[in-house]
Amino acid sequence: AWNAMDWESHNEWMIKAEQLFPPSNDLTLEADKLFYLGNPSNEGLEKNPQNDLLLNQTRLQKALNFYQQLNNQPMIAASQLAIAQNYTLDLSSREQALKQALILYRKLRQPFELAQTLIYAGFYQVQLHNGEKALEYFRQAKQIATELDSKPLLKNSDFYIAFAMLDQGLDQTALGSHPTQIEKLEQAIKLLNAFIANQSAPYYHASALVFLGWAHTDLGNYDQALSVLNEAKILSKKLN
């Protein structure tokens, strides 16, 4: 339901899941219950309007505490990542959780999870308009994805590399930063067109069209911008 962006069904399934868990003194069961009910945390661009992030924050912090008592290292890392993805927490708490997740996944030698965490670390930096820093994380993730020959990870890292390039190209004078960087925007357009041509998951496809429209708008290519943004709107409406 989450992947289909059927938020109403997702909420119904989560209520049913919660009702299935009886009160338990088993620390592992209690930690798992809290972790899975506290996730997902709206980790990307998508937003579930029915997702109670404040409640999830409490669940995830309790789950982390229990996993620490159990010394369950993989689930400590997973909880830290989920906490970092929950934007109801203050930035310093999220950054610390993200840092701990990256350290642990490297230590545990879990490359797939490490790549996912690197992608989120990059996404986090893009939100702060640190496009260059974000690009470093995305490129590390792409290297791991290439080594693992993981097509989903490769597509995700390609999408976010284009996003970071867009961030570096857009006019950010209103934020006290750089004006439009034409060369970076042209690179972003090239990367986004390649990504769109690759026919990725519809959600990422729609987001890439939005980014493409954004890049064309900043370059003054308004007819092209309008065309791709209308395409994005039709696809987004279809995807709810």
TIVOGU-374551 format. One line per 2 residues: number of its first residue (from 1); their letters; for each residue x, y, z of C-alpha. Coordinates in Angstrom, 2 decimals. Each point is the difference from the previous one (the first is absolute). Layout:
// TIVOGU-374551
NUM> a> X:Y:Z  ... .
END
This chain:
// TIVOGU-374551
1> aw> 0.00:0.00:0.00  2.88:2.36:0.82 .
3> na> 1.76:-0.71:-3.30  -3.28:0.48:-1.87 .
5> md> -0.46:3.33:1.88  -3.38:-1.25:1.19 .
7> we> 0.27:1.94:3.27  -3.47:-0.90:1.27 .
9> sh> 0.60:-3.75:-0.37  3.47:0.37:1.54 .
11> ne> -1.55:1.62:3.06  -2.63:-2.76:0.29 .
13> wm> 2.64:-2.75:-0.25  2.14:1.69:2.66 .
15> ik> -2.96:0.19:2.40  -0.67:-3.72:-0.58 .
17> ae> 3.69:-0.80:0.53  0.05:1.88:3.30 .
19> ql> -3.09:-1.87:1.22  1.72:-3.34:-0.68 .
21> fp> 2.84:0.71:2.44  -0.93:-1.05:3.54 .
23> ps> 1.81:1.71:2.92  3.25:-1.91:0.52 .
25> nd> 2.91:-0.11:2.41  2.21:-1.42:-2.76 .
27> lt> 2.41:2.83:-0.81  0.67:-1.25:-3.54 .
29> le> -3.70:-0.21:-0.89  -0.68:3.42:1.51 .
31> ad> 2.96:1.58:-1.83  -1.05:-1.54:-3.34 .
33> kl> -3.60:1.12:0.49  1.05:3.59:0.71 .
35> fy> 2.50:0.07:-2.86  -2.38:-1.28:-2.68 .
37> lg> -2.91:2.16:1.18  2.33:3.02:0.09 .
39> np> 1.04:-0.50:-3.61  -0.03:1.16:-2.75 .
41> sn> 0.91:3.55:0.98  -0.76:1.89:-3.25 .
43> eg> 3.61:-0.56:-1.01  -0.12:1.53:-3.46 .
45> le> -1.97:2.53:-1.98  -3.30:-1.79:0.55 .
47> kn> -2.19:1.10:2.90  -2.71:-2.12:1.57 .
49> pq> -2.50:2.49:1.51  -1.24:-2.66:2.44 .
51> nd> 3.43:-0.92:1.34  0.29:1.12:3.66 .
53> ll> 3.70:0.90:0.11  -0.12:1.22:3.61 .
55> ln> -1.39:-3.36:1.13  2.55:-1.78:-2.21 .
57> qt> 2.80:2.05:1.56  -0.94:-1.32:3.48 .
59> rl> -0.28:-3.57:-1.30  3.38:0.11:-1.73 .
61> qk> 1.82:1.49:2.99  -1.44:-2.73:2.25 .
63> al> 0.92:-2.67:-2.57  3.58:1.34:-0.14 .
65> nf> 0.23:-0.12:3.79  -1.16:-3.64:0.05 .
67> yq> 2.34:-1.04:-2.84  2.89:1.64:1.87 .
69> ql> -0.88:-2.04:3.10  -0.07:-3.13:-2.20 .
71> nn> 3.23:1.06:-1.77  -1.71:-0.71:-3.34 .
73> qp> 2.43:1.92:-2.20  -1.79:-0.30:-3.40 .
75> mi> -3.28:1.20:1.52  1.76:2.80:1.90 .
77> aa> 1.27:1.21:-3.39  -3.46:-0.37:-1.58 .
79> sq> -1.62:1.94:2.86  2.58:2.77:-0.26 .
81> la> -0.70:0.36:-3.72  -3.77:0.07:0.60 .
83> ia> 0.46:2.67:2.69  2.14:2.07:-2.39 .
85> qn> -2.81:-0.21:-2.59  -2.64:1.31:2.42 .
87> yt> -0.06:3.76:-0.53  -1.93:0.77:3.19 .
89> ld> 3.32:-0.31:1.85  2.44:2.91:0.17 .
91> ls> 2.79:0.09:-2.59  2.85:-0.76:2.44 .
93> sr> -1.77:-3.17:1.24  -0.65:-1.15:-3.56 .
95> eq> 3.59:0.70:-1.08  1.38:-1.92:2.98 .
97> al> -2.30:-2.98:-0.72  1.01:0.04:-3.67 .
99> kq> 3.68:0.10:0.91  -0.43:-2.99:2.34 .
101> al> -1.91:-1.99:-2.67  2.80:0.59:-2.55 .
103> il> 2.70:-1.02:2.53  -1.87:-3.16:0.99 .
105> yr> -0.84:-1.18:-3.52  3.67:0.42:-0.99 .
107> kl> 1.06:-1.94:3.09  -2.60:-2.74:-0.61 .
109> rq> 1.00:-0.23:-3.68  -3.57:0.25:-1.25 .
111> pf> 0.57:1.67:-3.38  -3.62:0.13:-1.19 .
113> el> -1.19:1.69:3.21  3.07:2.25:-0.05 .
115> aq> -0.84:1.14:-3.55  -3.60:0.74:1.03 .
117> tl> 1.30:2.03:2.96  2.45:1.88:-2.23 .
119> iy> -2.88:0.89:-2.35  -2.00:1.36:2.92 .
121> ag> 3.07:1.89:1.29  0.25:1.63:-3.43 .
123> fy> -3.74:0.75:-0.09  0.33:1.63:3.42 .
125> qv> 2.82:2.22:-1.31  -2.03:0.98:-3.10 .
127> ql> -2.78:1.19:2.32  2.58:2.32:1.58 .
129> hn> 1.12:1.06:-3.52  3.43:-1.56:0.45 .
131> ge> 0.00:-1.46:-3.53  3.74:-0.68:-0.19 .
133> ka> 0.04:-1.85:3.33  -3.09:-1.95:-1.07 .
135> le> 1.70:-1.02:-3.24  2.85:-1.64:1.96 .
137> yf> -2.48:-2.22:1.87  -1.93:-0.90:-3.16 .
139> rq> 3.17:-0.93:-1.86  1.11:-2.25:2.86 .
141> ak> -3.42:-1.67:-0.12  0.29:-0.46:-3.78 .
143> qi> 3.41:-1.63:0.40  -1.45:-2.53:2.45 .
145> at> -3.04:-0.55:-2.26  2.35:-0.68:-2.93 .
147> el> 2.02:-2.50:2.06  -3.20:-1.75:1.12 .
149> ds> -1.50:0.23:-3.51  -3.20:1.25:1.67 .
151> kp> -2.25:1.57:-2.63  -2.41:1.66:2.49 .
153> ll> 2.91:1.58:1.89  1.64:1.11:-3.25 .
155> kn> -3.22:1.67:-1.18  -0.49:1.69:3.36 .
157> sd> 3.55:1.32:0.12  -0.27:1.26:-3.62 .
159> fy> -3.23:1.80:0.88  1.55:1.70:3.02 .
161> ia> 3.25:0.87:-1.81  -2.16:1.93:-2.50 .
163> fa> -1.85:1.60:2.93  3.29:1.15:1.59 .
165> ml> 1.15:1.44:-3.31  -3.31:1.87:-0.32 .
167> dq> 0.44:1.39:3.52  3.46:1.33:-0.92 .
169> gl> -1.36:1.63:-3.17  -3.16:1.72:1.26 .
171> dq> -0.07:3.69:0.90  0.53:0.15:3.77 .
173> ta> 0.59:3.74:0.43  -3.14:0.20:2.18 .
175> lg> 1.81:-2.35:2.42  3.14:2.14:-0.05 .
177> sh> 1.74:-2.47:-2.30  0.95:-0.22:-3.69 .
179> pt> -1.97:1.25:-3.04  -1.07:-2.36:-2.83 .
181> qi> 2.84:-2.28:-1.12  -0.83:-0.67:-3.67 .
183> ek> 2.57:-2.78:-0.50  -1.22:-1.91:3.07 .
185> le> -3.63:0.31:-1.11  0.87:-1.27:-3.48 .
187> qa> 1.75:-2.98:1.64  -3.06:-0.59:2.18 .
189> ik> -2.28:0.07:-3.07  2.23:-2.52:-1.77 .
191> ll> -0.02:-2.32:3.06  -3.75:0.33:0.51 .
193> na> -0.78:-0.71:-3.65  2.18:-3.15:0.17 .
195> fi> -1.77:-1.08:3.20  -3.48:0.59:-1.49 .
197> an> 0.95:-1.92:-3.18  1.01:-2.93:2.20 .
199> qs> -3.66:-0.46:1.08  0.47:-0.25:3.76 .
201> ap> -2.74:-0.45:2.61  -2.94:2.33:-0.79 .
203> yy> 0.45:1.98:3.24  3.64:0.85:-0.78 .
205> ha> -0.95:0.62:-3.64  -2.58:2.61:1.08 .
207> sa> 2.48:1.66:2.37  2.68:0.10:-2.71 .
209> lv> -2.49:1.79:-2.30  -0.63:2.60:2.74 .
211> fl> 3.77:0.53:0.37  0.39:0.28:-3.76 .
213> gw> -2.72:2.66:-0.08  1.76:1.83:2.82 .
215> ah> 3.32:0.02:-1.90  -1.62:1.21:-3.23 .
217> td> -1.86:2.74:1.91  3.22:1.34:1.53 .
219> lg> 1.57:0.06:-3.47  -3.00:1.84:-1.45 .
221> ny> -1.07:-2.94:-2.22  -3.64:0.53:0.96 .
223> dq> -1.66:-2.01:-2.80  2.11:-3.07:0.82 .
225> al> -0.58:0.54:3.73  -3.78:0.19:-0.47 .
227> sv> -0.04:-3.14:-2.14  1.86:-2.21:2.51 .
229> ln> -1.80:1.50:3.02  -3.38:-0.80:-1.57 .
231> ea> 1.24:-3.54:-0.62  1.12:-0.18:3.65 .
233> ki> -3.38:1.26:1.18  -1.92:-2.64:-2.00 .
235> ls> 2.25:-2.81:1.29  -0.08:1.29:3.62 .
237> kk> -3.81:0.17:-0.08  -0.12:-3.57:-1.29 .
239> ln> 2.35:-1.09:2.82  -1.98:1.96:2.63 .
END
